[in-house]
Amino acid sequence: NSFCTLLNPDRFSPHRGRPCLTRSHSRKSAHPARMPRSASRPRAREAASGLWRSEDMLKLDVVVPRDAIHHVVQAVAAVGCAQFLDMTEGATAFARPFTADVRRCEDAERRLRFLREHMRQAGVDFELPAPDPDADEAARAAAPVSASALDELERELERRENDLRNMNGSLETMIDEARRLREELEVATRDATADYVTIEARESTGLKSAPSLVVLGTIATRSVDSMMRMVTRATRGNAFIRTDPIDKPFVVSLDPAAEPVHKTVFAIFVATDKLQRRVARIAETLGGNIFAADRSSMRAPQALETRLRNIDATLAVTRGQRYQLLQSVARDFVEHHRIATTCKAVFAAMNLMEVGASATAKAKVWVPT
């Protein structure tokens, strides 16, 4: 619960020989004398083991004006050798005065994680500095964070998160539209053999005099076998199925690490409207896309190719804008991360203080003498 321990935990590490803090209200020596076995005086409870204590410690009662709490806590933290005690021990988080500010910092950290994940996916370089336990006091106090810095950080992160989410939504919509146009183009280019397929379907099913109804669409290649088994069972074998795999896989996600999906064009011929609707439901249940089999309803391949080229050009421009946005985020990411973590540590320490209705706040702090 120590604010200073949060910023620089190695300052109180037993292996470094630094001071460990106790709860005793009296001054303690660095190496207290061992009490005789017959002594009846109980030992004082300690926040840390006295075995590693290397300096005399002193507990101070601090009274701070309420308006200066943030500045005082940050200044004390810059010294790096103080531990705040909990003045409201046992109180819930909801009852502490600065819990809302701590949650604002956590929300800022969530937004930073969201931005960092998208920078990683886009290949934007950034690197958080490793914590340096040997950093001196001047380096820690070089760039103090003002009380209004969190408000500015919230506005900036909210704006950038909204911009990125809107851009991601536009990209996903265009990727989905381009995928569907390409699937329709693959179906349309294979429609030249529809007359031959219909004749072959009639002869294979023995329905030479009855009109054959067709279900055209695309489906993931891994689901083709399942679809064929379910269609054969649903139609009791009264269906003619033809499939043709698509050579180039489909991109279905913004994440470059996502696996592309291989798809297959299928044509299923049945004799009745009821079977046609049943087969279409089976294909859609397995993730397939159904397209109109009527030549009058199907768009020409040339129109589909033109539309697909326009979508691809717009996608390239939007991807470039998204990359530029992530680069601008990366330039300020380290500073924004420092502000969020520092503010959270400051407000967590302020929550340990007793803040009443008066204009002052009280705190108990262990410091080395």
Contacts in CASP RR format, 6 or more apart in sequence:
PFRMAT RR
TARGET T0000
AUTHOR 0000-0000-0000
METHOD contacts of the structure
MODEL  1
NSFCTLLNPDRFSPHRGRPCLTRSHSRKSAHPARMPRSASRPRAREAASG
LWRSEDMLKLDVVVPRDAIHHVVQAVAAVGCAQFLDMTEGATAFARPFTA
DVRRCEDAERRLRFLREHMRQAGVDFELPAPDPDADEAARAAAPVSASAL
DELERELERRENDLRNMNGSLETMIDEARRLREELEVATRDATADYVTIE
ARESTGLKSAPSLVVLGTIATRSVDSMMRMVTRATRGNAFIRTDPIDKPF
VVSLDPAAEPVHKTVFAIFVATDKLQRRVARIAETLGGNIFAADRSSMRA
PQALETRLRNIDATLAVTRGQRYQLLQSVARDFVEHHRIATTCKAVFAAM
NLMEVGASATAKAKVWVPT
1 84 0 8 1.000
1 86 0 8 1.000
1 348 0 8 1.000
1 352 0 8 1.000
2 12 0 8 1.000
2 21 0 8 1.000
2 83 0 8 1.000
2 84 0 8 1.000
2 349 0 8 1.000
3 73 0 8 1.000
3 76 0 8 1.000
3 77 0 8 1.000
3 82 0 8 1.000
3 83 0 8 1.000
3 84 0 8 1.000
3 345 0 8 1.000
3 346 0 8 1.000
3 348 0 8 1.000
3 349 0 8 1.000
3 352 0 8 1.000
4 11 0 8 1.000
4 12 0 8 1.000
4 76 0 8 1.000
4 77 0 8 1.000
4 79 0 8 1.000
4 80 0 8 1.000
4 81 0 8 1.000
4 82 0 8 1.000
4 83 0 8 1.000
5 11 0 8 1.000
5 12 0 8 1.000
5 83 0 8 1.000
6 345 0 8 1.000
6 348 0 8 1.000
6 349 0 8 1.000
7 77 0 8 1.000
7 80 0 8 1.000
7 140 0 8 1.000
7 342 0 8 1.000
7 345 0 8 1.000
8 80 0 8 1.000
8 133 0 8 1.000
8 135 0 8 1.000
8 140 0 8 1.000
9 133 0 8 1.000
10 16 0 8 1.000
10 18 0 8 1.000
10 133 0 8 1.000
11 18 0 8 1.000
11 80 0 8 1.000
11 81 0 8 1.000
11 133 0 8 1.000
12 18 0 8 1.000
12 19 0 8 1.000
12 20 0 8 1.000
12 21 0 8 1.000
12 48 0 8 1.000
12 83 0 8 1.000
14 20 0 8 1.000
14 49 0 8 1.000
14 51 0 8 1.000
14 52 0 8 1.000
17 52 0 8 1.000
17 54 0 8 1.000
18 54 0 8 1.000
18 55 0 8 1.000
18 81 0 8 1.000
19 53 0 8 1.000
19 54 0 8 1.000
19 55 0 8 1.000
19 57 0 8 1.000
19 81 0 8 1.000
19 368 0 8 1.000
20 47 0 8 1.000
20 48 0 8 1.000
20 49 0 8 1.000
20 50 0 8 1.000
20 52 0 8 1.000
20 53 0 8 1.000
21 47 0 8 1.000
21 48 0 8 1.000
21 57 0 8 1.000
21 83 0 8 1.000
21 366 0 8 1.000
22 28 0 8 1.000
22 44 0 8 1.000
22 46 0 8 1.000
22 47 0 8 1.000
22 48 0 8 1.000
22 50 0 8 1.000
22 53 0 8 1.000
22 57 0 8 1.000
22 366 0 8 1.000
23 44 0 8 1.000
23 45 0 8 1.000
23 46 0 8 1.000
23 47 0 8 1.000
23 85 0 8 1.000
24 44 0 8 1.000
24 45 0 8 1.000
24 46 0 8 1.000
24 59 0 8 1.000
25 59 0 8 1.000
26 44 0 8 1.000
27 56 0 8 1.000
27 57 0 8 1.000
27 58 0 8 1.000
27 369 0 8 1.000
28 53 0 8 1.000
28 56 0 8 1.000
28 57 0 8 1.000
29 56 0 8 1.000
30 53 0 8 1.000
30 54 0 8 1.000
30 55 0 8 1.000
30 56 0 8 1.000
31 53 0 8 1.000
32 50 0 8 1.000
35 41 0 8 1.000
35 43 0 8 1.000
47 83 0 8 1.000
47 85 0 8 1.000
47 366 0 8 1.000
55 368 0 8 1.000
55 369 0 8 1.000
56 368 0 8 1.000
56 369 0 8 1.000
57 366 0 8 1.000
57 367 0 8 1.000
57 368 0 8 1.000
57 369 0 8 1.000
58 366 0 8 1.000
58 367 0 8 1.000
58 368 0 8 1.000
58 369 0 8 1.000
59 85 0 8 1.000
59 364 0 8 1.000
59 365 0 8 1.000
59 366 0 8 1.000
59 367 0 8 1.000
60 364 0 8 1.000
60 365 0 8 1.000
60 366 0 8 1.000
60 367 0 8 1.000
61 362 0 8 1.000
61 363 0 8 1.000
61 364 0 8 1.000
62 72 0 8 1.000
62 362 0 8 1.000
62 363 0 8 1.000
62 364 0 8 1.000
62 365 0 8 1.000
63 360 0 8 1.000
63 361 0 8 1.000
63 362 0 8 1.000
64 72 0 8 1.000
64 353 0 8 1.000
64 360 0 8 1.000
64 361 0 8 1.000
64 362 0 8 1.000
64 363 0 8 1.000
65 359 0 8 1.000
65 360 0 8 1.000
65 361 0 8 1.000
66 355 0 8 1.000
66 358 0 8 1.000
66 359 0 8 1.000
66 360 0 8 1.000
66 361 0 8 1.000
67 359 0 8 1.000
69 350 0 8 1.000
69 353 0 8 1.000
69 355 0 8 1.000
69 361 0 8 1.000
70 147 0 8 1.000
70 346 0 8 1.000
70 350 0 8 1.000
71 147 0 8 1.000
73 84 0 8 1.000
73 346 0 8 1.000
73 349 0 8 1.000
73 350 0 8 1.000
74 144 0 8 1.000
74 145 0 8 1.000
74 342 0 8 1.000
74 346 0 8 1.000
75 141 0 8 1.000
75 144 0 8 1.000
76 82 0 8 1.000
76 365 0 8 1.000
77 140 0 8 1.000
77 345 0 8 1.000
77 346 0 8 1.000
77 349 0 8 1.000
78 137 0 8 1.000
78 140 0 8 1.000
78 141 0 8 1.000
78 144 0 8 1.000
79 137 0 8 1.000
80 137 0 8 1.000
80 140 0 8 1.000
81 367 0 8 1.000
81 368 0 8 1.000
82 365 0 8 1.000
82 366 0 8 1.000
82 367 0 8 1.000
83 365 0 8 1.000
83 366 0 8 1.000
83 367 0 8 1.000
84 349 0 8 1.000
84 352 0 8 1.000
84 353 0 8 1.000
84 363 0 8 1.000
84 364 0 8 1.000
84 365 0 8 1.000
85 352 0 8 1.000
85 363 0 8 1.000
85 364 0 8 1.000
85 365 0 8 1.000
85 366 0 8 1.000
86 352 0 8 1.000
87 352 0 8 1.000
87 353 0 8 1.000
87 354 0 8 1.000
87 362 0 8 1.000
87 363 0 8 1.000
87 364 0 8 1.000
88 95 0 8 1.000
88 96 0 8 1.000
88 352 0 8 1.000
88 354 0 8 1.000
93 99 0 8 1.000
96 351 0 8 1.000
97 350 0 8 1.000
97 351 0 8 1.000
97 355 0 8 1.000
97 356 0 8 1.000
98 347 0 8 1.000
98 348 0 8 1.000
98 350 0 8 1.000
98 351 0 8 1.000
99 351 0 8 1.000
101 150 0 8 1.000
101 343 0 8 1.000
101 347 0 8 1.000
101 350 0 8 1.000
102 344 0 8 1.000
102 347 0 8 1.000
102 348 0 8 1.000
102 351 0 8 1.000
104 150 0 8 1.000
104 154 0 8 1.000
105 150 0 8 1.000
105 340 0 8 1.000
105 341 0 8 1.000
105 343 0 8 1.000
105 344 0 8 1.000
105 347 0 8 1.000
106 344 0 8 1.000
107 154 0 8 1.000
108 150 0 8 1.000
108 153 0 8 1.000
108 154 0 8 1.000
108 157 0 8 1.000
108 336 0 8 1.000
108 339 0 8 1.000
108 340 0 8 1.000
108 343 0 8 1.000
109 340 0 8 1.000
109 341 0 8 1.000
109 344 0 8 1.000
111 157 0 8 1.000
111 158 0 8 1.000
111 160 0 8 1.000
111 161 0 8 1.000
112 157 0 8 1.000
112 333 0 8 1.000
112 336 0 8 1.000
112 337 0 8 1.000
112 340 0 8 1.000
114 161 0 8 1.000
114 164 0 8 1.000
115 157 0 8 1.000
115 160 0 8 1.000
115 161 0 8 1.000
115 164 0 8 1.000
115 326 0 8 1.000
115 329 0 8 1.000
115 333 0 8 1.000
116 126 0 8 1.000
116 333 0 8 1.000
118 164 0 8 1.000
118 168 0 8 1.000
118 326 0 8 1.000
119 126 0 8 1.000
119 326 0 8 1.000
119 329 0 8 1.000
119 330 0 8 1.000
119 333 0 8 1.000
121 254 0 8 1.000
121 255 0 8 1.000
121 256 0 8 1.000
121 257 0 8 1.000
122 256 0 8 1.000
122 322 0 8 1.000
122 323 0 8 1.000
122 326 0 8 1.000
124 323 0 8 1.000
124 326 0 8 1.000
124 327 0 8 1.000
124 329 0 8 1.000
124 330 0 8 1.000
125 330 0 8 1.000
126 330 0 8 1.000
126 333 0 8 1.000
126 334 0 8 1.000
127 334 0 8 1.000
128 333 0 8 1.000
128 334 0 8 1.000
128 337 0 8 1.000
129 334 0 8 1.000
143 338 0 8 1.000
145 338 0 8 1.000
145 339 0 8 1.000
145 342 0 8 1.000
145 343 0 8 1.000
145 346 0 8 1.000
149 339 0 8 1.000
149 343 0 8 1.000
150 339 0 8 1.000
150 340 0 8 1.000
150 343 0 8 1.000
153 336 0 8 1.000
153 339 0 8 1.000
153 340 0 8 1.000
153 343 0 8 1.000
156 332 0 8 1.000
156 336 0 8 1.000
157 336 0 8 1.000
160 325 0 8 1.000
160 328 0 8 1.000
160 329 0 8 1.000
163 325 0 8 1.000
164 322 0 8 1.000
164 325 0 8 1.000
164 326 0 8 1.000
164 329 0 8 1.000
167 318 0 8 1.000
167 321 0 8 1.000
167 322 0 8 1.000
167 325 0 8 1.000
168 254 0 8 1.000
168 322 0 8 1.000
170 318 0 8 1.000
171 254 0 8 1.000
171 315 0 8 1.000
171 318 0 8 1.000
171 319 0 8 1.000
171 322 0 8 1.000
172 254 0 8 1.000
174 311 0 8 1.000
174 314 0 8 1.000
174 315 0 8 1.000
174 318 0 8 1.000
175 251 0 8 1.000
175 252 0 8 1.000
175 253 0 8 1.000
175 254 0 8 1.000
175 315 0 8 1.000
176 252 0 8 1.000
177 311 0 8 1.000
178 308 0 8 1.000
178 311 0 8 1.000
178 312 0 8 1.000
178 315 0 8 1.000
179 250 0 8 1.000
179 251 0 8 1.000
179 252 0 8 1.000
180 289 0 8 1.000
181 304 0 8 1.000
181 307 0 8 1.000
181 308 0 8 1.000
181 311 0 8 1.000
182 250 0 8 1.000
182 308 0 8 1.000
183 217 0 8 1.000
183 218 0 8 1.000
183 250 0 8 1.000
183 263 0 8 1.000
183 289 0 8 1.000
183 291 0 8 1.000
184 291 0 8 1.000
184 298 0 8 1.000
184 299 0 8 1.000
184 304 0 8 1.000
185 301 0 8 1.000
185 304 0 8 1.000
185 305 0 8 1.000
185 308 0 8 1.000
186 218 0 8 1.000
186 246 0 8 1.000
186 265 0 8 1.000
187 216 0 8 1.000
187 217 0 8 1.000
187 218 0 8 1.000
187 265 0 8 1.000
187 291 0 8 1.000
187 298 0 8 1.000
188 298 0 8 1.000
188 299 0 8 1.000
188 300 0 8 1.000
188 301 0 8 1.000
188 304 0 8 1.000
189 301 0 8 1.000
190 244 0 8 1.000
190 265 0 8 1.000
190 267 0 8 1.000
191 216 0 8 1.000
191 295 0 8 1.000
191 298 0 8 1.000
194 214 0 8 1.000
194 267 0 8 1.000
194 293 0 8 1.000
197 242 0 8 1.000
197 267 0 8 1.000
197 269 0 8 1.000
198 212 0 8 1.000
198 214 0 8 1.000
198 269 0 8 1.000
200 240 0 8 1.000
201 207 0 8 1.000
201 212 0 8 1.000
201 240 0 8 1.000
201 269 0 8 1.000
202 208 0 8 1.000
202 210 0 8 1.000
202 212 0 8 1.000
204 240 0 8 1.000
205 212 0 8 1.000
205 238 0 8 1.000
205 239 0 8 1.000
205 240 0 8 1.000
205 269 0 8 1.000
205 271 0 8 1.000
207 271 0 8 1.000
210 271 0 8 1.000
211 271 0 8 1.000
212 240 0 8 1.000
212 269 0 8 1.000
212 270 0 8 1.000
212 271 0 8 1.000
213 269 0 8 1.000
213 270 0 8 1.000
213 271 0 8 1.000
213 272 0 8 1.000
213 273 0 8 1.000
213 275 0 8 1.000
213 276 0 8 1.000
214 267 0 8 1.000
214 268 0 8 1.000
214 269 0 8 1.000
214 270 0 8 1.000
214 276 0 8 1.000
214 293 0 8 1.000
215 266 0 8 1.000
215 267 0 8 1.000
215 268 0 8 1.000
215 270 0 8 1.000
215 276 0 8 1.000
215 279 0 8 1.000
215 280 0 8 1.000
215 283 0 8 1.000
215 290 0 8 1.000
215 293 0 8 1.000
216 265 0 8 1.000
216 266 0 8 1.000
216 267 0 8 1.000
216 290 0 8 1.000
216 291 0 8 1.000
216 292 0 8 1.000
216 293 0 8 1.000
217 265 0 8 1.000
217 266 0 8 1.000
217 267 0 8 1.000
217 283 0 8 1.000
217 288 0 8 1.000
217 289 0 8 1.000
217 290 0 8 1.000
217 291 0 8 1.000
218 246 0 8 1.000
218 263 0 8 1.000
218 264 0 8 1.000
218 265 0 8 1.000
218 266 0 8 1.000
218 288 0 8 1.000
218 289 0 8 1.000
218 291 0 8 1.000
219 227 0 8 1.000
219 263 0 8 1.000
219 264 0 8 1.000
219 266 0 8 1.000
219 283 0 8 1.000
219 286 0 8 1.000
219 287 0 8 1.000
219 288 0 8 1.000
219 289 0 8 1.000
220 261 0 8 1.000
220 262 0 8 1.000
220 263 0 8 1.000
220 264 0 8 1.000
220 286 0 8 1.000
220 287 0 8 1.000
220 288 0 8 1.000
221 245 0 8 1.000
221 262 0 8 1.000
221 263 0 8 1.000
221 264 0 8 1.000
222 262 0 8 1.000
223 286 0 8 1.000
223 287 0 8 1.000
223 288 0 8 1.000
224 243 0 8 1.000
224 264 0 8 1.000
224 266 0 8 1.000
226 286 0 8 1.000
227 266 0 8 1.000
227 282 0 8 1.000
227 283 0 8 1.000
227 286 0 8 1.000
228 241 0 8 1.000
228 243 0 8 1.000
230 282 0 8 1.000
230 286 0 8 1.000
231 239 0 8 1.000
231 241 0 8 1.000
231 268 0 8 1.000
231 279 0 8 1.000
231 282 0 8 1.000
232 239 0 8 1.000
232 241 0 8 1.000
234 275 0 8 1.000
234 278 0 8 1.000
234 279 0 8 1.000
234 282 0 8 1.000
235 270 0 8 1.000
235 275 0 8 1.000
235 278 0 8 1.000
235 279 0 8 1.000
238 270 0 8 1.000
238 271 0 8 1.000
238 275 0 8 1.000
239 268 0 8 1.000
239 269 0 8 1.000
239 270 0 8 1.000
239 275 0 8 1.000
239 279 0 8 1.000
240 268 0 8 1.000
240 269 0 8 1.000
241 266 0 8 1.000
241 267 0 8 1.000
241 268 0 8 1.000
241 269 0 8 1.000
242 266 0 8 1.000
242 267 0 8 1.000
242 268 0 8 1.000
243 264 0 8 1.000
243 265 0 8 1.000
243 266 0 8 1.000
243 267 0 8 1.000
244 264 0 8 1.000
244 265 0 8 1.000
244 266 0 8 1.000
245 262 0 8 1.000
245 263 0 8 1.000
245 264 0 8 1.000
245 265 0 8 1.000
246 262 0 8 1.000
246 263 0 8 1.000
246 264 0 8 1.000
246 265 0 8 1.000
249 260 0 8 1.000
249 261 0 8 1.000
249 262 0 8 1.000
249 263 0 8 1.000
250 260 0 8 1.000
250 261 0 8 1.000
250 262 0 8 1.000
250 263 0 8 1.000
251 258 0 8 1.000
251 260 0 8 1.000
252 258 0 8 1.000
252 260 0 8 1.000
252 261 0 8 1.000
266 283 0 8 1.000
268 279 0 8 1.000
268 283 0 8 1.000
270 276 0 8 1.000
270 279 0 8 1.000
280 290 0 8 1.000
283 290 0 8 1.000
284 290 0 8 1.000
291 298 0 8 1.000
292 298 0 8 1.000
350 361 0 8 1.000
352 363 0 8 1.000
353 361 0 8 1.000
353 362 0 8 1.000
353 363 0 8 1.000
354 361 0 8 1.000
354 362 0 8 1.000
354 363 0 8 1.000
355 361 0 8 1.000
END
